[in-house]
Amino acid sequence: MTPLEQRGRRLFILLAILITLDKLPYVGFALIRGFAEMHWLMSVAIPVGFVTSFLSLWRGDIMLRRGVGIACALTGAVPLMIATFLTVTIAMITPPEATWHLAKLIGLTMGPMCAIGLSYFAIGWAVNFMPSLTAFFDHQLYRHAIANFLKVIP
């Protein structure tokens, strides 16, 4: 494994840990509340599917890589668009003397939302275009392809 592929492996493991720690607590919170009013699709199926598909990138599938990258980018773009829309809307109706209060409000409420959105967008970009991750995924794809080929040969 080349140093570029090793760097990609370390980065993939870090990103997989971060996404798992971000998505799976929602499943736990949904299960703690009980099964009576649980929305299975939004509370369980989508977070578990997202984490499972990201962890399945370990095999290096090209189409899955593109799909997960696009899903991460869209997951990050939605909060960014919402935060931008709300910030512009609130700024348009705020009087000039309350600008400092507006800045505090935006920093406290929209700041974390933008940080999470930017991180997911960056993860989506990295999965699709970062050279070290691409080299690692290609290495994994060829490694699994060769292993499957050798199983077929008697």
N, C-alpha and C positions, 0 to 999 in steps of 0.2 A: 504494500500500500504506500503510495507516494505521500509526501508531506501535505500536498494540497488535499488529497483524499482524507488524510487523518484530521486535518483542520475541519473539513466538511463533516466528518463523523462527530467530532466534538461539538460543533455548532448544532448539528441535528439533534443530538442528545439534549443539549441545553434548551433548544426550542421545544422539543417534545415534552420536557419536564415543565416548562413554563405554560404551555397550552393545556397540559393535563391538570396542573394546579389551578388554572383559571376556569376551566369548564366543569370539572367533576364536582366541585363543591355545590354547584347548582343542583345536580342530581341528588346529592345527599340532603340538601335542604328541602327538596321536593318530596323525598321519601319520608323525611321526619314529620312533615305536616300531615301525612296520612294519605290514604288512597281514595277517599271519598270525592274530593274536589281537585284531583290531580289532572293536569293537562299533559298526557303522556307524550304527545308529539313534541311540544315546546320544552317541557321540563326534563324529559328523559331521553327520548329518541334522538333528537338533534344534537345535544351535547355529547352523548355517547358515540353517535355516528361520526361526529367531527373528530373526536379524539381517536377513535379507532382508525379512521381513514388517515389521519396524520401519522399515527404509529405504523400503519401499513406501508408508509413510504420507505421503510427500512428495506423493503425488497426492491425498490428502485424503479417501479413501473412509471413509464413516461406519461401516460394519460392521467394516471392518478396524481402524479406530480403537478401537472398543469391544472387539474381540477381543484386540488387542495390549495394551490397558489392563488387561483382565482377566488375561491371561497374565502380564504384569509384576507385577500385584498378587499373583497366586498364587505366582509365582516368589519373591517377597519374603516371603510369609506362611509358606511351608514352613520356611525356616531359622529364622524367628522362633518358630514353634511348637516346633520341635525344640530350640532353645536354651532356651526356657522350660521345656519338659518335663525336659530334662537338669539344668537349674539347680535346679528344685524337687526332683527326685529326689535329687540329690547333697546338697542342703541338708538334707533330711530325715534322712539317715544320718550327717551330719557332727557330731561331738561339739562342744560349745560352745567348747572351748579351741582348736580348729583352724579357727575362723571366718576368721581372717586369711589362712590358706593357701587356704581355699575362695574368698575374695574374689579373691586373686591368680590362682587357677586359672580362675575364671569370667571374669575380666577379660582374661586372655591367650588363652583358647580360645574363649569365647563372644562376646567383644567384636567381633572382626572378622566373625564369622558374623552377629551382630545388625546390624552396620553395613551389610553387603551386603544383608541382608534388608530393612532399613528403606529403603535407597536404591531397591531395585527396587519396593517397595510405593509409595514416593513417586512414582516414575516412572509407575507404573500409574495412580495417582490423578491426576497431572498430565496425562497423555494424555487421560483421560476428562473431567476437570472443570476444568482450568485455563483461564481466559478467554482468555489470550493464545494458547495453543496451539489452542484451539477456533477462535478467529478466524483464525489462520493456516491451519488445515486447511480451514475453510470457504472461505477465499480461494483456496486451491489447488484445491479441488474445483470451484468455479465457474469458475476460470480454465481448467482442463482441459476442463470441459464446454463452455464457449464456443469453445475452440479446436477441439474435435471437431465442434461444430455448424457452424462456419465451413468445415471441410473438406468437409462434406456438401453445402453450398450451392455450386452451380457458378459 
